[in-house]
Amino acid sequence: MSIEQEVFNRMKFDYKKLLKFGFIKDKQCYTYTRNFMDNTFRADIIIDKENKITGKVYDLELDDEYLTFRIENQVGEFVNKVREEYKNILEDIANNCCTEEYLGTGKEWIIPSNPKYFDIVGHFKKYKTSTWKQSSDINVGDIIYMYVGSPYSAILYKCIATEVNIPYEYKDSNIKMSRIMKIKLIKEYDKKKYTLNKIKKYGVSAVRGPRFMPKELSEIME
């Protein structure tokens, strides 16, 4: 896997953001250039009409393309620095110009969160991702609605599963788990909007474990 494939795996380009970032549209391609390492190297990035991203690095002192950083067994301090700086440029593009795209089964779930055991509300105020106990056949790309128990007793978050079936053995007086998943927050709801009393109208009378999300409820929560 190339450095570009590693960074942009599951990424979708936002072309308006590319232009704002500094890309130039040339026919059906988008190009971007940045000097790095004290202007001794230049990175040329191209996104073609098939959304494929490629890059070249040039040694400006030698006026020649620098290829050594792509050779995996080249691990000297200098080549590692070039590789790291080039990857930082790619990650800067990804963070500012892309959204993550996941191909899953299209399933939607409601899972419970008990504030007595973990403060998910406080966690999502600081972070956009979390690891979570997995006890059902959730797949990458599945949508997860998180029902947070008392004192909220409401669905507060919409997340997406980004990694699943991660082995993790843990047991205490409150919980036992053998695998976890990684989830990413994509939407937050008002604490008074989707309370237990409201979601009961759609057949959700309790959330004690993972359960499928009713289609009618999902549609109004988009």
One Martini backbone bead per residue (centre of mass of N, CA, C, O) as a GRO file, in nm:
protein
  222
    1MET     BB    1   0.095   0.037   0.023
    2SER     BB    2   0.070   0.351  -0.013
    3ILE     BB    3   0.075   0.651   0.132
    4GLU     BB    4  -0.186   0.751   0.000
    5GLN     BB    5  -0.363   0.502   0.070
    6GLU     BB    6  -0.332   0.519   0.375
    7VAL     BB    7  -0.455   0.811   0.415
    8PHE     BB    8  -0.717   0.778   0.186
    9ASN     BB    9  -0.868   0.569   0.318
   10ARG     BB   10  -1.207   0.629   0.307
   11MET     BB   11  -1.197   0.889   0.127
   12LYS     BB   12  -1.364   1.205   0.053
   13PHE     BB   13  -1.377   1.458  -0.164
   14ASP     BB   14  -1.384   1.817  -0.130
   15TYR     BB   15  -1.370   2.048  -0.378
   16LYS     BB   16  -1.408   2.315  -0.230
   17LYS     BB   17  -1.184   2.259  -0.020
   18LEU     BB   18  -0.950   2.228  -0.216
   19LEU     BB   19  -0.956   2.521  -0.321
   20LYS     BB   20  -0.926   2.656  -0.042
   21PHE     BB   21  -0.647   2.514   0.024
   22GLY     BB   22  -0.490   2.533  -0.298
   23PHE     BB   23  -0.602   2.409  -0.528
   24ILE     BB   24  -0.584   2.341  -0.883
   25LYS     BB   25  -0.781   2.356  -1.164
   26ASP     BB   26  -0.708   2.114  -1.437
   27LYS     BB   27  -0.955   2.043  -1.587
   28GLN     BB   28  -0.982   1.715  -1.427
   29CYS     BB   29  -0.774   1.835  -1.223
   30TYR     BB   30  -0.592   1.845  -0.906
   31THR     BB   31  -0.346   2.075  -0.779
   32TYR     BB   32  -0.051   2.058  -0.552
   33THR     BB   33   0.193   2.274  -0.382
   34ARG     BB   34   0.482   2.201  -0.153
   35ASN     BB   35   0.714   2.308   0.052
   36PHE     BB   36   0.992   2.147   0.235
   37MET     BB   37   1.247   2.139   0.432
   38ASP     BB   38   1.346   2.435   0.384
   39ASN     BB   39   1.307   2.430   0.063
   40THR     BB   40   1.438   2.136  -0.048
   41PHE     BB   41   1.138   2.042  -0.102
   42ARG     BB   42   0.876   1.901  -0.325
   43ALA     BB   43   0.521   1.872  -0.344
   44ASP     BB   44   0.318   1.689  -0.581
   45ILE     BB   45  -0.036   1.699  -0.620
   46ILE     BB   46  -0.279   1.460  -0.760
   47ILE     BB   47  -0.623   1.470  -0.876
   48ASP     BB   48  -0.819   1.286  -1.058
   49LYS     BB   49  -1.115   1.194  -1.224
   50GLU     BB   50  -1.101   0.915  -1.030
   51ASN     BB   51  -0.991   1.006  -0.736
   52LYS     BB   52  -0.686   0.984  -0.769
   53ILE     BB   53  -0.395   0.992  -0.567
   54THR     BB   54  -0.085   1.163  -0.629
   55GLY     BB   55   0.284   1.175  -0.578
   56LYS     BB   56   0.568   1.403  -0.573
   57VAL     BB   57   0.924   1.428  -0.504
   58TYR     BB   58   1.159   1.704  -0.484
   59ASP     BB   59   1.491   1.788  -0.526
   60LEU     BB   60   1.597   2.116  -0.543
   61GLU     BB   61   1.911   2.089  -0.550
   62LEU     BB   62   1.900   1.856  -0.791
   63ASP     BB   63   1.654   1.862  -0.979
   64ASP     BB   64   1.493   1.591  -0.863
   65GLU     BB   65   1.351   1.306  -0.809
   66TYR     BB   66   1.241   1.157  -0.500
   67LEU     BB   67   1.237   0.792  -0.412
   68THR     BB   68   1.350   0.668  -0.143
   69PHE     BB   69   1.093   0.703   0.053
   70ARG     BB   70   0.942   0.443  -0.093
   71ILE     BB   71   1.147   0.259   0.042
   72GLU     BB   72   1.103   0.053   0.307
   73ASN     BB   73   1.424  -0.023   0.372
   74GLN     BB   74   1.448   0.285   0.414
   75VAL     BB   75   1.576   0.404   0.756
   76GLY     BB   76   1.693   0.665   0.770
   77GLU     BB   77   1.681   0.974   0.903
   78PHE     BB   78   1.635   1.134   0.640
   79VAL     BB   79   1.418   0.960   0.497
   80ASN     BB   80   1.218   0.969   0.733
   81LYS     BB   81   1.173   1.275   0.722
   82VAL     BB   82   1.056   1.291   0.441
   83ARG     BB   83   0.824   1.094   0.486
   84GLU     BB   84   0.690   1.248   0.721
   85GLU     BB   85   0.645   1.525   0.579
   86TYR     BB   86   0.473   1.415   0.347
   87LYS     BB   87   0.250   1.288   0.525
   88ASN     BB   88   0.164   1.555   0.659
   89ILE     BB   89   0.048   1.677   0.404
   90LEU     BB   90  -0.168   1.463   0.351
   91GLU     BB   91  -0.312   1.494   0.629
   92ASP     BB   92  -0.390   1.787   0.586
   93ILE     BB   93  -0.577   1.732   0.351
   94ALA     BB   94  -0.764   1.527   0.487
   95ASN     BB   95  -0.858   1.715   0.729
   96ASN     BB   96  -0.963   1.962   0.517
   97CYS     BB   97  -1.091   1.780   0.239
   98CYS     BB   98  -1.237   1.539   0.400
   99THR     BB   99  -1.435   1.242   0.415
  100GLU     BB  100  -1.562   0.969   0.556
  101GLU     BB  101  -1.593   0.633   0.413
  102TYR     BB  102  -1.838   0.370   0.457
  103LEU     BB  103  -1.884   0.016   0.393
  104GLY     BB  104  -2.170  -0.140   0.478
  105THR     BB  105  -2.488  -0.289   0.561
  106GLY     BB  106  -2.703  -0.060   0.664
  107LYS     BB  107  -2.727  -0.077   0.957
  108GLU     BB  108  -2.927  -0.007   1.256
  109TRP     BB  109  -2.864   0.106   1.594
  110ILE     BB  110  -2.926   0.051   1.945
  111ILE     BB  111  -2.741   0.166   2.229
  112PRO     BB  112  -2.629   0.153   2.550
  113SER     BB  113  -2.574   0.403   2.823
  114ASN     BB  114  -2.416   0.420   3.147
  115PRO     BB  115  -2.334   0.680   3.358
  116LYS     BB  116  -2.229   0.506   3.602
  117TYR     BB  117  -1.978   0.381   3.419
  118PHE     BB  118  -1.994   0.614   3.180
  119ASP     BB  119  -1.904   0.941   3.047
  120ILE     BB  120  -2.015   1.014   2.740
  121VAL     BB  121  -2.073   1.316   2.750
  122GLY     BB  122  -1.788   1.407   2.835
  123HIS     BB  123  -1.635   1.265   2.609
  124PHE     BB  124  -1.785   1.412   2.356
  125LYS     BB  125  -1.670   1.697   2.437
  126LYS     BB  126  -1.360   1.603   2.359
  127TYR     BB  127  -1.449   1.366   2.160
  128LYS     BB  128  -1.514   1.174   1.840
  129THR     BB  129  -1.419   0.907   1.980
  130SER     BB  130  -1.471   0.544   2.056
  131THR     BB  131  -1.481   0.277   2.263
  132TRP     BB  132  -1.686  -0.037   2.249
  133LYS     BB  133  -1.892  -0.261   2.324
  134GLN     BB  134  -1.931  -0.587   2.161
  135SER     BB  135  -2.255  -0.793   2.117
  136SER     BB  136  -2.277  -0.778   1.800
  137ASP     BB  137  -2.324  -0.771   1.433
  138ILE     BB  138  -2.133  -0.536   1.372
  139ASN     BB  139  -2.039  -0.315   1.111
  140VAL     BB  140  -1.875  -0.145   0.903
  141GLY     BB  141  -2.093   0.146   0.871
  142ASP     BB  142  -2.270   0.135   1.090
  143ILE     BB  143  -2.535   0.264   1.269
  144ILE     BB  144  -2.529   0.446   1.592
  145TYR     BB  145  -2.752   0.475   1.856
  146MET     BB  146  -2.734   0.652   2.166
  147TYR     BB  147  -2.853   0.545   2.472
  148VAL     BB  148  -2.898   0.743   2.762
  149GLY     BB  149  -2.936   0.718   3.070
  150SER     BB  150  -2.981   0.808   3.366
  151PRO     BB  151  -3.093   1.139   3.348
  152TYR     BB  152  -3.176   1.129   3.033
  153SER     BB  153  -3.336   0.920   2.866
  154ALA     BB  154  -3.184   0.926   2.566
  155ILE     BB  155  -3.109   1.007   2.246
  156LEU     BB  156  -2.783   1.167   2.171
  157TYR     BB  157  -2.639   0.974   1.944
  158LYS     BB  158  -2.460   0.959   1.630
  159CYS     BB  159  -2.290   0.684   1.480
  160ILE     BB  160  -1.995   0.513   1.352
  161ALA     BB  161  -1.850   0.225   1.243
  162THR     BB  162  -1.484   0.173   1.201
  163GLU     BB  163  -1.437  -0.077   1.407
  164VAL     BB  164  -1.430  -0.438   1.451
  165ASN     BB  165  -1.360  -0.712   1.637
  166ILE     BB  166  -1.190  -0.641   1.897
  167PRO     BB  167  -0.990  -0.776   2.106
  168TYR     BB  168  -1.125  -0.781   2.460
  169GLU     BB  169  -1.045  -0.846   2.790
  170TYR     BB  170  -1.316  -0.801   3.036
  171LYS     BB  171  -1.378  -0.779   3.406
  172ASP     BB  172  -1.646  -0.701   3.630
  173SER     BB  173  -1.922  -0.623   3.826
  174ASN     BB  174  -2.063  -0.477   3.550
  175ILE     BB  175  -1.863  -0.607   3.320
  176LYS     BB  176  -1.836  -0.797   3.005
  177MET     BB  177  -1.563  -0.862   2.765
  178SER     BB  178  -1.421  -0.968   2.421
  179ARG     BB  179  -1.515  -0.711   2.251
  180ILE     BB  180  -1.462  -0.430   2.032
  181MET     BB  181  -1.529  -0.094   1.918
  182LYS     BB  182  -1.523   0.171   1.683
  183ILE     BB  183  -1.642   0.509   1.717
  184LYS     BB  184  -1.811   0.788   1.544
  185LEU     BB  185  -1.910   1.102   1.565
  186ILE     BB  186  -2.195   1.273   1.373
  187LYS     BB  187  -2.427   1.330   1.603
  188GLU     BB  188  -2.624   1.562   1.802
  189TYR     BB  189  -2.877   1.572   2.051
  190ASP     BB  190  -3.121   1.683   2.214
  191LYS     BB  191  -3.211   1.591   2.535
  192LYS     BB  192  -3.545   1.645   2.468
  193LYS     BB  193  -3.619   1.494   2.190
  194TYR     BB  194  -3.530   1.158   2.240
  195THR     BB  195  -3.703   1.022   2.445
  196LEU     BB  196  -3.852   0.754   2.575
  197ASN     BB  197  -4.144   0.854   2.533
  198LYS     BB  198  -4.105   0.900   2.225
  199ILE     BB  199  -3.978   0.614   2.127
  200LYS     BB  200  -4.227   0.441   2.209
  201LYS     BB  201  -4.397   0.513   1.947
  202TYR     BB  202  -4.165   0.314   1.784
  203GLY     BB  203  -4.111   0.049   1.990
  204VAL     BB  204  -3.921   0.178   2.225
  205SER     BB  205  -3.928   0.071   2.562
  206ALA     BB  206  -3.620  -0.039   2.561
  207VAL     BB  207  -3.245  -0.030   2.648
  208ARG     BB  208  -3.038  -0.315   2.728
  209GLY     BB  209  -2.943  -0.352   2.428
  210PRO     BB  210  -2.884  -0.430   2.130
  211ARG     BB  211  -3.080  -0.281   1.858
  212PHE     BB  212  -3.289  -0.214   1.625
  213MET     BB  213  -3.378   0.041   1.415
  214PRO     BB  214  -3.644   0.204   1.345
  215LYS     BB  215  -3.728   0.343   1.053
  216GLU     BB  216  -3.915   0.575   1.149
  217LEU     BB  217  -3.709   0.693   1.349
  218SER     BB  218  -3.469   0.738   1.159
  219GLU     BB  219  -3.609   0.946   0.966
  220ILE     BB  220  -3.644   1.175   1.197
  221MET     BB  221  -3.309   1.167   1.267
  222GLU     BB  222  -3.155   1.295   1.010
   0.00000   0.00000   0.00000
